Amino acid sequence: MARLIDELLLLARSDAGTQTLERRPLDLADAVAEAATDLAALAERHAAALQLDLSPAPMRGDALRLRQLATILIDNAIRFGSPGGHAWVTVSGGDGAALLTIADDGPGIPSHHHELVFQRFWRGPDTEVEGSGLGLAIAAWIVSAQGGSIDVSERDGGGTVFKVRLPA
């Protein structure tokens, strides 16, 4: 319940324009590595192989919110992926951007739902995994507040891919 309240308050403050982000030099790979470490036990419970390929991606941003972004996306890849499946997490930098890609080999999100996934409270039909439907809305806000973009697509061979591009 506390987590749900925190998520709702974050979104309400973002709507009101009172939620701000810090802009400090950081490496996106460090924030993502921390999130992945925090989710290692969840991956183990789901027998999911969490595979990291983290290259330096220096940027200016809010380390707490970027770790939250990575946590949301990695958590979803583990929980919505195939039992005993894989979650691939990649960070790279270059061309004025820091890039984060998270992919899984689960059932995927049908393409006609891609435009809906970032809406508050949206949950896919027949979703059996617990959740509030706020995580991807928060992820989209974090990316937007950082001046970036986030996209969802289908993974070749099945599954979902989230690609985040943030200005370096």
PETAQUI-V435034 format. One record per helix or strand of 3 or more residues. SS is the DSSP state (A for helix, B for strand). FROM is the first residue (numbers start at 1). TO is the last residue. If there is no record, write none. Layout:
SS:FROM:TO
SS:FROM:TO
//
This chain:
A:2:16
B:24:27
A:28:38
A:40:45
B:49:54
B:58:61
A:63:80
B:86:94
B:97:104
A:111:113
A:135:145
B:149:154
B:160:167
//
